[in-house]
Amino acid sequence: MKLGALGENRLLHQILRHLPRGRTRKVFAGAGDDCAIVEIPGSKKYLVLKTDCVVEGVHFVRGTNASDVGWKAMMRPLSDFAAASGVPHFSLITLIVPQQTKVAWVQGLYRGLRRAANRFEVSIVGGETSNTTGPIAISVTVIGFVEKRRAVSRRGGRSGDDLFVTGWLGGALKQKHLKFVPRIVESRWLTKNFSIHAMMDLSDGLGADLPRLARASKVGFDIELENLPVARGATIDTAISEGEDYELLFAVSPRARNSLERQWRRKFPKLLLTRIGSLNRKSQIANRKLPRGYLHF
């Protein structure tokens, strides 16, 4: 069987179940979550780790401004940090490029990487370079911390929880995917002021990412299509399936709804927050024909 027939989710299931976990009680969130979140002996904080990549022909097309590619390469793992409510500190860059790549392009790439890192006071402390006969690829690893009482994963959702998303969904491939700013500030505010049960970032589209959160939390879900915050020029289908939105999806007790919405409007008046549905004991979405979101295989 080839990867295209197996599918991304089944591939990950096969890989992840055989990975060594060591002393699992030291792992708050591991493989299969947005970030790895692990114990630091004697500390009130967890260590947060994430690696992500951008590949020419998959995440950007040939001819894309190099600085924009660098920005996206750094911001993708930082968006996962937002999902964990982590504070990033250090990063490592692995650059894999053909020998014929222009030096000016690489210099532009690193300008974008530095600009994105500086936005969140992240220090680039090392990395690796390699030649390739294939397309350009940039992998960025980020390391940081999160207070134990504020750490979030995909696993804590509860039946009855309200589901919220930040911002607008759909249409990101037209430009937003190269310009987005991860919701780290918003995530940190959320975990300071509310008990967030589960959270993740929307990189592959609601149609792929919401089922992942539900599976991790061992619950079902229902979404209210009429309430989806569809971006201008997008449709409900593309808002669910297109991906690259890098907004937050999170679950919170319905008892917090009114206070959350009221305080959010005061704190972030320019950023939309929308309740899109709820978690439940049995998924209602199976009866709807919806796009599944972006999957690599």
C-alpha positions as CSV (number, residue, x, y, z in Angstrom):
1,M,0.0,0.0,0.0
2,K,1.2,3.5,-0.8
3,L,0.8,6.6,1.3
4,G,-1.9,8.1,-0.9
5,A,-4.1,5.1,-0.4
6,L,-3.3,4.8,3.3
7,G,-4.0,8.5,4.2
8,E,-2.3,10.9,6.6
9,N,-4.4,10.1,9.7
10,R,-3.9,6.3,9.4
11,L,-0.2,6.8,8.6
12,L,0.3,8.9,11.8
13,H,-1.7,6.3,13.8
14,Q,0.6,3.5,12.6
15,I,3.8,5.5,13.3
16,L,2.9,7.1,16.6
17,R,1.7,3.9,18.4
18,H,5.2,2.4,18.0
19,L,7.2,5.5,19.2
20,P,9.1,5.0,22.5
21,R,7.6,7.3,25.2
22,G,10.0,6.5,28.0
23,R,8.5,7.6,31.3
24,T,5.1,8.7,30.1
25,R,4.1,10.3,33.4
26,K,6.7,12.9,32.5
27,V,4.8,13.8,29.3
28,F,1.8,16.2,29.5
29,A,1.3,16.1,25.7
30,G,3.3,14.1,23.2
31,A,3.3,12.9,19.6
32,G,0.0,13.6,17.9
33,D,-0.6,17.0,19.7
34,D,0.3,20.5,18.5
35,C,3.4,20.6,20.6
36,A,5.3,18.2,22.8
37,I,4.9,19.3,26.5
38,V,7.1,17.6,29.0
39,E,8.1,17.8,32.6
40,I,11.2,19.8,33.8
41,P,12.3,18.3,37.1
42,G,11.7,20.7,40.0
43,S,10.1,23.3,37.9
44,K,6.6,24.9,37.9
45,K,6.8,25.0,34.1
46,Y,6.7,22.5,31.3
47,L,9.2,22.5,28.5
48,V,7.4,23.0,25.1
49,L,8.9,21.7,21.9
50,K,7.7,21.9,18.3
51,T,9.2,21.3,14.8
52,D,7.5,22.2,11.5
53,C,8.5,22.7,7.9
54,V,7.6,24.5,4.7
55,V,8.2,22.8,1.4
56,E,8.3,24.4,-2.1
57,G,5.3,23.2,-4.1
58,V,3.4,22.3,-0.9
59,H,3.4,25.4,1.4
60,F,4.6,28.0,-1.2
61,V,5.1,28.2,-4.9
62,R,8.2,28.9,-6.8
63,G,8.7,32.7,-7.2
64,T,7.2,33.5,-3.8
65,N,9.0,36.3,-2.0
66,A,11.8,34.7,0.0
67,S,11.2,36.9,3.1
68,D,7.5,35.8,3.1
69,V,8.6,32.2,3.0
70,G,10.9,32.8,6.0
71,W,8.1,34.5,7.9
72,K,5.7,31.6,7.3
73,A,8.4,29.0,8.2
74,M,8.9,30.6,11.6
75,M,5.3,31.4,12.3
76,R,3.9,27.9,11.6
77,P,5.5,26.3,14.7
78,L,4.7,29.5,16.7
79,S,1.1,29.0,15.8
80,D,1.3,25.5,17.4
81,F,2.8,27.2,20.5
82,A,-0.3,29.4,20.6
83,A,-2.4,26.2,20.7
84,A,-0.4,25.0,23.8
85,S,-0.4,28.5,25.4
86,G,3.4,28.2,25.3
87,V,5.9,31.1,25.4
88,P,8.6,30.5,22.7
89,H,12.2,31.3,23.5
90,F,14.7,29.6,21.1
91,S,14.6,28.2,17.6
92,L,16.8,26.0,15.2
93,I,16.6,26.3,11.4
94,T,17.3,23.5,9.0
95,L,17.7,24.7,5.4
96,I,17.6,22.2,2.6
97,V,18.2,23.7,-0.8
98,P,19.6,22.9,-4.3
99,Q,23.1,24.1,-5.1
100,Q,21.8,26.4,-7.8
101,T,19.7,28.4,-5.3
102,K,20.6,32.1,-5.5
103,V,22.4,33.4,-2.4
104,A,20.2,36.5,-2.5
105,W,17.1,34.2,-2.1
106,V,18.6,32.6,1.0
107,Q,19.5,36.0,2.4
108,G,15.9,37.1,1.9
109,L,14.6,33.9,3.5
110,Y,16.6,34.6,6.7
111,R,15.4,38.2,6.8
112,G,11.9,36.8,7.0
113,L,12.9,34.3,9.6
114,R,14.6,36.9,11.8
115,R,11.7,39.3,11.4
116,A,9.2,36.7,12.5
117,A,11.4,35.5,15.4
118,N,11.8,39.1,16.6
119,R,8.0,39.6,16.7
120,F,7.9,37.1,19.6
121,E,11.4,37.7,21.0
122,V,12.6,34.3,19.8
123,S,16.4,33.7,19.5
124,I,17.6,31.7,16.5
125,V,20.4,29.7,18.1
126,G,21.5,27.2,15.5
127,G,20.5,24.7,12.9
128,E,21.7,22.8,9.8
129,T,22.1,23.1,6.0
130,S,22.0,20.5,3.4
131,N,22.0,20.2,-0.4
132,T,19.2,18.5,-2.2
133,T,18.2,17.6,-5.8
134,G,14.5,18.1,-4.8
135,P,12.5,21.2,-3.9
136,I,13.5,23.7,-1.2
137,A,12.5,22.8,2.3
138,I,12.9,24.8,5.6
139,S,12.4,23.1,9.0
140,V,12.0,25.2,12.1
141,T,12.2,23.9,15.6
142,V,11.0,26.1,18.5
143,I,11.6,25.5,22.2
144,G,9.9,27.4,25.1
145,F,7.9,27.0,28.3
146,V,4.4,27.1,29.7
147,E,3.2,27.2,33.3
148,K,1.8,23.9,34.3
149,R,-1.6,25.5,35.3
150,R,-1.9,27.1,31.9
151,A,-0.8,24.2,29.6
152,V,-3.4,23.1,27.0
153,S,-3.6,20.1,24.7
154,R,-6.2,18.7,22.4
155,R,-7.1,16.0,25.0
156,G,-9.2,17.9,27.6
157,G,-12.4,18.6,25.7
158,R,-15.6,17.6,27.6
159,S,-19.1,16.7,26.4
160,G,-21.2,19.9,26.6
161,D,-18.2,22.3,26.0
162,D,-18.7,25.2,23.7
163,L,-16.5,25.4,20.6
164,F,-15.0,28.8,19.6
165,V,-12.8,30.0,16.8
166,T,-10.9,33.2,16.5
167,G,-10.9,35.3,13.3
168,W,-12.3,34.5,9.9
169,L,-12.0,31.2,8.1
170,G,-11.4,30.5,4.4
171,G,-9.6,32.4,1.7
172,A,-6.2,32.3,3.4
173,L,-4.4,30.9,0.3
174,K,-4.9,34.2,-1.5
175,Q,-2.2,35.8,0.7
176,K,-3.0,35.4,4.5
177,H,-1.0,32.2,4.7
178,L,2.2,34.2,4.0
179,K,1.4,37.1,6.4
180,F,-0.4,35.7,9.4
181,V,0.5,36.4,13.0
182,P,0.1,33.4,15.4
183,R,-2.5,34.0,18.2
184,I,0.0,33.7,21.0
185,V,-1.1,36.9,22.7
186,E,-4.7,35.8,22.6
187,S,-3.9,32.3,23.8
188,R,-2.0,33.6,26.7
189,W,-4.8,35.8,27.7
190,L,-7.3,33.0,27.4
191,T,-5.4,30.7,29.7
192,K,-4.8,33.4,32.2
193,N,-8.5,34.3,32.5
194,F,-10.4,31.1,31.7
195,S,-10.2,27.4,32.1
196,I,-9.6,26.3,28.5
197,H,-10.3,22.5,28.2
198,A,-8.8,21.8,24.8
199,M,-7.2,23.9,22.0
200,M,-5.5,23.7,18.7
201,D,-4.6,25.9,15.7
202,L,-6.4,25.6,12.4
203,S,-3.7,24.8,9.9
204,D,-5.4,22.0,7.9
205,G,-8.9,23.4,7.9
206,L,-11.8,22.9,10.3
207,G,-12.9,19.8,8.5
208,A,-9.6,18.0,9.4
209,D,-8.7,19.7,12.6
210,L,-12.0,19.6,14.6
211,P,-12.3,15.8,14.2
212,R,-8.7,15.6,15.5
213,L,-9.5,17.6,18.6
214,A,-12.7,15.5,19.2
215,R,-10.8,12.2,18.8
216,A,-8.1,13.3,21.2
217,S,-10.7,14.3,23.7
218,K,-12.7,11.1,23.1
219,V,-16.0,13.0,22.4
220,G,-18.1,13.9,19.4
221,F,-19.0,17.3,18.1
222,D,-21.7,19.3,16.3
223,I,-21.0,22.5,14.4
224,E,-23.5,25.2,13.4
225,L,-22.8,25.9,9.8
226,E,-24.8,29.1,9.8
227,N,-22.5,30.6,12.5
228,L,-19.2,29.9,10.8
229,P,-17.2,33.1,10.4
230,V,-16.7,32.8,6.6
231,A,-14.1,35.3,5.2
232,R,-15.0,37.7,2.4
233,G,-14.7,35.9,-0.9
234,A,-14.8,32.4,0.7
235,T,-17.6,29.9,1.0
236,I,-18.7,27.6,3.8
237,D,-17.0,24.7,2.0
238,T,-13.6,26.5,1.6
239,A,-13.9,27.8,5.2
240,I,-14.0,24.2,6.3
241,S,-11.6,22.6,3.9
242,E,-9.0,25.0,2.6
243,G,-6.8,25.3,5.6
244,E,-3.9,27.7,6.3
245,D,-6.1,29.9,8.6
246,Y,-3.8,29.6,11.7
247,E,-6.7,30.6,13.9
248,L,-7.4,29.1,17.3
249,L,-10.1,26.5,17.9
250,F,-10.8,25.9,21.6
251,A,-13.3,24.2,23.9
252,V,-14.6,25.9,27.1
253,S,-17.4,25.3,29.6
254,P,-20.7,26.9,28.5
255,R,-20.8,28.5,31.9
256,A,-18.0,30.8,30.7
257,R,-19.6,31.8,27.5
258,N,-21.1,35.2,28.4
259,S,-18.1,36.3,30.4
260,L,-15.7,35.2,27.7
261,E,-17.5,36.9,24.9
262,R,-17.9,40.2,26.9
263,Q,-14.3,40.3,28.0
264,W,-13.0,39.3,24.6
265,R,-14.7,42.2,22.9
266,R,-13.1,44.6,25.4
267,K,-9.6,43.1,25.1
268,F,-9.5,42.3,21.3
269,P,-12.1,44.6,19.7
270,K,-10.6,44.1,16.2
271,L,-10.5,40.3,16.3
272,L,-13.7,38.2,15.9
273,L,-14.5,35.4,18.3
274,T,-17.3,33.1,17.3
275,R,-19.1,30.2,18.9
276,I,-19.4,27.6,16.2
277,G,-20.8,24.6,18.0
278,S,-20.2,22.2,20.9
279,L,-18.7,18.9,21.9
280,N,-21.0,16.0,22.7
281,R,-21.1,12.3,23.4
282,K,-21.8,11.3,19.9
283,S,-20.8,13.2,16.8
284,Q,-23.6,14.7,14.7
285,I,-21.4,15.6,11.8
286,A,-21.2,12.2,10.3
287,N,-24.5,12.7,8.6
288,R,-23.4,15.9,6.8
289,K,-21.4,15.9,3.6
290,L,-18.6,18.3,4.4
291,P,-15.2,18.8,3.0
292,R,-12.6,17.0,5.1
293,G,-9.9,19.7,5.2
294,Y,-6.3,19.5,3.9
295,L,-4.4,16.2,4.3
296,H,-0.9,15.6,3.0
297,F,-1.7,12.0,2.0
